[in-house]
Amino acid sequence: MNRSSTKTIGESIRSYIAENGLGEGIQRMRIFDAWDLLSAGGVEVKRYTSSKFYKDRVLTCKIASSVARAQLRPYLESLRKQLNSLLQADLVDSIKLT
């Protein structure tokens, strides 16, 4: 083994992710996991979210309860800011509830 081209484990993982096109999928999963941690207006979003979709910096979430959806609507901007804060990056421009 040639030691002149050694890499740290972190560098090797980043290289593997880039070479195999996994970055976007991992980013999407981080967004979905962060969404599940949020709550607003007394509503835990994970409890009422039946599906999530992320494309073009827009997170679309299907909320199973119309009451919960109505309670969350006034907090969308706050939820977006919380989400980006948890992600430590500005990845979500808007949230749509369906």
PASEBA-1860 file (N, C-alpha, C; in nm, 3 decimals):
! residues 98
1> MNRSSTKT> 0.083/-0.118/0.000/0.000/0.000/0.000/0.088/0.125/0.000 ~ 0.060/0.215/-0.088/0.136/0.338/-0.102/0.080/0.443/-0.007 ~ 0.158/0.486/0.088/0.112/0.581/0.190/0.121/0.727/0.145 ~ 0.173/0.753/0.028/0.186/0.892/-0.016/0.051/0.953/-0.054 ~ -0.050/0.871/-0.073/-0.181/0.924/-0.110/-0.287/0.889/-0.005 ~ -0.251/0.906/0.119/-0.346/0.873/0.226/-0.451/0.983/0.239 ~ -0.570/0.941/0.282/-0.681/1.032/0.303/-0.739/1.006/0.440 ~ -0.804/1.106/0.495/-0.876/1.085/0.619/-1.006/1.011/0.585
9> IGESIRSY> -1.069/0.954/0.685/-1.195/0.883/0.663/-1.300/0.980/0.608 ~ -1.304/1.101/0.663/-1.400/1.202/0.616/-1.381/1.234/0.469 ~ -1.256/1.249/0.427/-1.227/1.276/0.285/-1.270/1.159/0.197 ~ -1.246/1.039/0.245/-1.285/0.919/0.168/-1.437/0.911/0.154 ~ -1.509/0.941/0.261/-1.655/0.936/0.256/-1.708/1.043/0.162 ~ -1.658/1.167/0.173/-1.701/1.275/0.083/-1.672/1.240/-0.062 ~ -1.558/1.182/-0.087/-1.521/1.141/-0.223/-1.617/1.033/-0.275 ~ -1.648/0.935/-0.192/-1.740/0.827/-0.230/-1.879/0.884/-0.262
17> IAENGLGE> -1.926/0.975/-0.177/-2.058/1.036/-0.198/-2.061/1.112/-0.330 ~ -1.957/1.190/-0.357/-1.951/1.268/-0.480/-1.942/1.178/-0.604 ~ -1.858/1.076/-0.598/-1.838/0.987/-0.712/-1.964/0.907/-0.747 ~ -2.047/0.879/-0.648/-2.166/0.797/-0.669/-2.295/0.877/-0.675 ~ -2.285/1.010/-0.676/-2.402/1.095/-0.690/-2.502/1.084/-0.576 ~ -2.452/1.067/-0.455/-2.539/1.047/-0.340/-2.567/1.177/-0.262 ~ -2.501/1.284/-0.297/-2.511/1.409/-0.222/-2.652/1.464/-0.214 ~ -2.723/1.466/-0.325/-2.858/1.521/-0.327/-2.954/1.438/-0.242
25> GIQRMRIF> -2.943/1.308/-0.248/-3.028/1.221/-0.168/-3.002/1.235/-0.019 ~ -2.875/1.248/0.018/-2.840/1.267/0.158/-2.893/1.401/0.207 ~ -2.879/1.503/0.125/-2.932/1.636/0.161/-3.083/1.629/0.181 ~ -3.153/1.560/0.093/-3.298/1.546/0.104/-3.336/1.476/0.235 ~ -3.264/1.371/0.271/-3.293/1.299/0.395/-3.266/1.387/0.517 ~ -3.162/1.469/0.512/-3.135/1.562/0.622/-3.250/1.661/0.639 ~ -3.305/1.709/0.528/-3.418/1.802/0.532/-3.540/1.734/0.593 ~ -3.569/1.611/0.549/-3.684/1.538/0.600/-3.669/1.509/0.750
33> DAWDLLSA> -3.549/1.470/0.792/-3.524/1.443/0.933/-3.540/1.570/1.017 ~ -3.492/1.683/0.967/-3.506/1.810/1.039/-3.653/1.849/1.048 ~ -3.731/1.828/0.942/-3.874/1.858/0.944/-3.943/1.783/1.057 ~ -3.905/1.658/1.076/-3.967/1.574/1.179/-3.939/1.624/1.321 ~ -3.840/1.708/1.337/-3.806/1.761/1.470/-3.883/1.889/1.505 ~ -3.949/1.950/1.407/-4.012/2.079/1.427/-4.150/2.069/1.492 ~ -4.188/2.177/1.557/-4.325/2.192/1.606/-4.358/2.341/1.606 ~ -4.486/2.371/1.587/-4.530/2.511/1.586/-4.677/2.516/1.622
41> GGVEVKRY> -4.716/2.619/1.692/-4.856/2.636/1.728/-4.912/2.518/1.806 ~ -4.827/2.451/1.883/-4.872/2.337/1.960/-4.887/2.210/1.879 ~ -4.841/2.211/1.753/-4.855/2.095/1.665/-4.717/2.035/1.638 ~ -4.702/1.906/1.666/-4.579/1.834/1.629/-4.596/1.790/1.484 ~ -4.517/1.848/1.395/-4.539/1.825/1.252/-4.520/1.680/1.211 ~ -4.428/1.611/1.275/-4.403/1.470/1.238/-4.529/1.386/1.256 ~ -4.603/1.413/1.360/-4.723/1.334/1.392/-4.828/1.341/1.280 ~ -4.837/1.455/1.212/-4.941/1.476/1.112/-4.891/1.469/0.968
49> TSSKFYKD> -4.760/1.457/0.948/-4.705/1.453/0.813/-4.710/1.311/0.758 ~ -4.781/1.295/0.646/-4.792/1.161/0.587/-4.691/1.140/0.474 ~ -4.647/1.247/0.408/-4.542/1.235/0.306/-4.474/1.369/0.287 ~ -4.350/1.362/0.236/-4.269/1.482/0.213/-4.204/1.472/0.076 ~ -4.187/1.588/0.013/-4.125/1.594/-0.119/-4.042/1.722/-0.124 ~ -3.918/1.712/-0.175/-3.830/1.829/-0.183/-3.777/1.840/-0.326 ~ -3.801/1.956/-0.387/-3.751/1.983/-0.521/-3.741/2.133/-0.541 ~ -3.636/2.177/-0.606/-3.614/2.318/-0.639/-3.626/2.407/-0.515
57> RVLTCKIA> -3.568/2.362/-0.405/-3.561/2.437/-0.279/-3.699/2.459/-0.215 ~ -3.798/2.380/-0.255/-3.933/2.388/-0.198/-3.964/2.254/-0.131 ~ -4.000/2.259/-0.003/-4.040/2.141/0.071/-4.192/2.134/0.071 ~ -4.247/2.027/0.017/-4.391/2.006/0.013/-4.424/1.893/0.108 ~ -4.515/1.920/0.202/-4.552/1.821/0.302/-4.702/1.798/0.299 ~ -4.739/1.671/0.295/-4.881/1.636/0.301/-4.916/1.618/0.448 ~ -5.007/1.701/0.495/-5.050/1.698/0.634/-5.184/1.625/0.640 ~ -5.190/1.519/0.718/-5.307/1.431/0.720/-5.430/1.496/0.782
65> SSVARAQL> -5.410/1.589/0.871/-5.522/1.653/0.940/-5.544/1.795/0.889 ~ -5.665/1.824/0.845/-5.694/1.960/0.797/-5.685/2.061/0.911 ~ -5.716/2.019/1.032/-5.706/2.108/1.148/-5.559/2.142/1.174 ~ -5.473/2.041/1.173/-5.329/2.064/1.194/-5.272/2.150/1.082 ~ -5.315/2.125/0.958/-5.269/2.206/0.844/-5.307/2.352/0.864 ~ -5.429/2.378/0.907/-5.475/2.515/0.931/-5.397/2.580/1.045 ~ -5.363/2.501/1.147/-5.286/2.556/1.259/-5.143/2.588/1.219 ~ -5.088/2.513/1.125/-4.949/2.533/1.084/-4.931/2.647/0.984
73> RPYLESLR> -5.030/2.677/0.904/-5.016/2.778/0.797/-4.960/2.912/0.846 ~ -5.006/2.968/0.959/-4.950/3.096/1.001/-4.802/3.089/1.041 ~ -4.751/2.968/1.064/-4.614/2.950/1.111/-4.517/2.906/1.002 ~ -4.558/2.907/0.875/-4.472/2.854/0.769/-4.336/2.922/0.760 ~ -4.334/3.053/0.770/-4.205/3.125/0.763/-4.118/3.090/0.884 ~ -4.178/3.083/1.000/-4.105/3.045/1.120/-4.052/2.902/1.108 ~ -4.134/2.813/1.057/-4.091/2.674/1.037/-3.975/2.667/0.938 ~ -3.982/2.747/0.831/-3.874/2.749/0.732/-3.743/2.795/0.795
81> KQLNSLLQ> -3.751/2.899/0.877/-3.630/2.949/0.944/-3.575/2.846/1.042 ~ -3.664/2.781/1.118/-3.620/2.677/1.212/-3.553/2.562/1.137 ~ -3.612/2.525/1.025/-3.560/2.415/0.945/-3.419/2.446/0.894 ~ -3.402/2.564/0.835/-3.270/2.603/0.785/-3.169/2.617/0.899 ~ -3.216/2.660/1.016/-3.128/2.670/1.131/-3.080/2.532/1.176 ~ -3.172/2.436/1.181/-3.134/2.299/1.217/-3.035/2.240/1.116 ~ -3.055/2.273/0.989/-2.968/2.221/0.883/-2.835/2.296/0.875 ~ -2.827/2.410/0.940/-2.710/2.497/0.938/-2.674/2.537/0.795
89> ADLVDSIK> -2.778/2.554/0.713/-2.761/2.596/0.574/-2.895/2.646/0.523 ~ -2.891/2.734/0.425/-3.014/2.788/0.366/-3.054/2.699/0.248 ~ -3.124/2.589/0.277/-3.158/2.491/0.174/-3.303/2.496/0.131 ~ -3.390/2.553/0.216/-3.534/2.556/0.187/-3.580/2.701/0.173 ~ -3.632/2.735/0.055/-3.684/2.870/0.030/-3.830/2.884/0.071 ~ -3.906/2.777/0.058/-4.047/2.783/0.097/-4.098/2.644/0.133 ~ -4.208/2.645/0.209/-4.274/2.522/0.250/-4.417/2.528/0.203 ~ -4.462/2.421/0.141/-4.602/2.411/0.098/-4.669/2.298/0.175
97> LT> -4.787/2.323/0.224/-4.864/2.219/0.294/-4.981/2.179/0.206 ~ -4.999/2.048/0.189/-5.112/1.998/0.111/-5.192/1.901/0.195
END
